[in-house]
Amino acid sequence: MVMTAPRTSGKSTVFQKVYPQLPCNPLASPAVRAIARQYPRGFLRQFPQGAVLGELQKWARITS
């Protein structure tokens, strides 16, 4: 699921409240971002139940 809205409008916060069981913003770490860039499918496979990924527009390769 993707939510679009203006910057700093609380999108990630809404997802965290609705889906508290999901990991939130795993792309915050530079090391994790590097792995996600290099192995996007493998990165996403580690979240079979989903995850809250903020600022995903910066990571278009992960979703393509």
Stockholm file with secondary structure:
# STOCKHOLM 1.0

chainA/1-64         MVMTAPRTSGKSTVFQKVYPQLPCNPLASPAVRAIARQYPRGFLRQFPQGAVLGELQKWARITS
#=GR chainA/1-64 SS CCCCCSTTSSHHHHHHHHCTTSCBCGGGSHHHHHHHHHCHHHHHHTCTTCCBCTTGGGGHHHHC
#=GC SS_cons        CCCCCSTTSSHHHHHHHHCTTSCBCGGGSHHHHHHHHHCHHHHHHTCTTCCBCTTGGGGHHHHC
//
